[in-house]
Amino acid sequence: MPAYGIDTSVLVRVLTGLPAADYQTTIKRLAALRAAQAEHITVANIVIAEAYAVLQHHYALSKADARAAILSALTSGLIEPADGDAVLDALRETKEPGLTDRLIALDYAHRRATVLTLDRKMASLPGCARL
């Protein structure tokens, strides 16, 4: 069986439950795929960052509520972050720098690259340096 990763449209559907008919179909299909294979259905950091922005901009969720919703979905057993527990830790963090900066830093860390940034707060993260 192949491994699967979802895109932003699927994650937003899982997070919002809207539209309801599409949500039910999405959940049923994901559950069937998950039950049929040992591999997890994963979510890339870019998908998490996009969904985080969508929840705030289009669904008027606060940053805290958007993080909580994403964390709940990623720990449900149906889907999980491609970069594992480090993403869950980033979602739980409430201090600056924000979630998107933390996800960017994680992506570069997996590539063994140092992030060069002009942002003082982001530069405080492990693996980041002020340019």
VENGI-V529866 format. One record per residue. N is the residue number from 1. RES is the residue in one small letter. SS is DSSP state (H for helix, E for strand, L for the rest). PHI is phi in radians with two decimals (999 if undefined). D_LAST is the distance of its C-alpha to the last C-alpha in Angstrom with 2 decimals. Layout:
n->[N,N]
res->[RES,RES]
ss->[SS,SS]
phi->[PHI,PHI]
d_last->[D_LAST,D_LAST]
This chain:
n->[1,2,3,4,5,6,7,8,9,10,11,12,13,14,15,16,17,18,19,20,21,22,23,24,25,26,27,28,29,30,31,32,33,34,35,36,37,38,39,40,41,42,43,44,45,46,47,48,49,50,51,52,53,54,55,56,57,58,59,60,61,62,63,64,65,66,67,68,69,70,71,72,73,74,75,76,77,78,79,80,81,82,83,84,85,86,87,88,89,90,91,92,93,94,95,96,97,98,99,100,101,102,103,104,105,106,107,108,109,110,111,112,113,114,115,116,117,118,119,120,121,122,123,124,125,126,127,128,129,130,131]
res->[m,p,a,y,g,i,d,t,s,v,l,v,r,v,l,t,g,l,p,a,a,d,y,q,t,t,i,k,r,l,a,a,l,r,a,a,q,a,e,h,i,t,v,a,n,i,v,i,a,e,a,y,a,v,l,q,h,h,y,a,l,s,k,a,d,a,r,a,a,i,l,s,a,l,t,s,g,l,i,e,p,a,d,g,d,a,v,l,d,a,l,r,e,t,k,e,p,g,l,t,d,r,l,i,a,l,d,y,a,h,r,r,a,t,v,l,t,l,d,r,k,m,a,s,l,p,g,c,a,r,l]
ss->[L,L,L,E,E,E,L,H,H,H,H,H,H,H,H,H,L,L,L,H,H,H,H,H,H,H,H,H,H,H,H,H,H,H,H,L,L,L,L,L,E,E,E,L,H,H,H,H,H,H,H,H,H,H,H,H,H,H,H,L,L,L,H,H,H,H,H,H,H,H,H,H,H,H,L,L,L,L,L,E,E,L,L,L,H,H,H,H,H,H,H,H,L,L,L,L,L,L,H,H,H,H,H,H,H,H,H,H,H,H,L,L,L,L,E,E,E,L,L,H,H,H,H,L,L,L,L,E,E,E,L]
phi->[999,-1.33,-1.41,-2.21,-2.31,-1.76,-1.74,-1.10,-1.07,-1.23,-1.09,-1.10,-1.09,-1.07,-1.28,-1.70,1.30,-2.13,-1.14,-0.99,-1.12,-1.15,-1.04,-1.05,-1.10,-1.05,-1.10,-1.09,-1.18,-1.10,-1.09,-1.15,-1.09,-1.12,-1.22,-1.55,-2.55,-1.41,-1.22,-1.41,-1.55,-1.88,-2.25,-1.27,-1.01,-1.12,-1.17,-1.09,-1.10,-1.11,-1.11,-1.01,-1.18,-1.08,-1.05,-1.30,-1.34,-1.67,-2.04,1.01,-1.42,-1.24,-1.00,-1.10,-1.19,-1.13,-1.07,-1.10,-1.13,-1.14,-1.04,-1.06,-1.14,-1.34,-1.97,-1.34,1.67,-1.47,-2.33,-2.60,-1.19,-1.05,-1.70,1.19,-1.08,-1.06,-1.21,-1.07,-1.09,-1.10,-1.17,-1.39,-1.30,-1.90,-1.52,-1.24,-1.27,-1.35,-1.04,-1.08,-1.06,-1.14,-1.19,-1.06,-1.05,-1.11,-1.01,-1.18,-1.05,-1.18,-1.71,0.98,-2.09,-1.50,-1.42,-1.71,-2.49,-1.70,-1.51,-1.04,-1.17,-1.14,-1.08,-1.37,-1.31,-1.02,1.43,-2.11,-2.46,-1.34,-1.40]
d_last->[44.14,40.70,37.69,36.61,33.49,33.82,32.12,31.24,34.78,36.32,34.02,34.57,38.30,38.28,36.42,38.53,41.89,42.34,44.40,46.67,48.52,45.38,43.94,47.07,47.02,43.34,43.91,47.08,45.50,42.49,44.91,47.15,44.35,43.12,46.69,47.32,44.55,42.95,39.41,37.45,36.45,32.68,30.09,26.66,23.55,23.25,26.89,26.35,23.50,25.76,28.76,26.97,26.28,29.84,31.48,29.92,30.41,33.73,35.37,34.24,33.22,31.06,27.81,29.77,32.67,30.61,28.91,32.40,33.97,31.48,31.78,35.54,35.62,33.40,35.63,38.89,39.63,39.74,36.08,33.13,29.37,28.54,25.92,28.50,28.42,24.65,24.89,27.82,25.91,23.11,25.96,27.51,24.48,24.90,22.06,18.69,16.49,18.98,20.67,18.90,15.43,17.30,18.99,15.91,14.63,18.21,18.39,15.52,17.01,20.29,18.88,17.50,13.96,10.74,9.05,5.45,5.50,5.72,8.80,9.67,12.57,11.20,8.75,12.21,13.64,14.59,12.70,9.41,6.26,3.78,0.00]
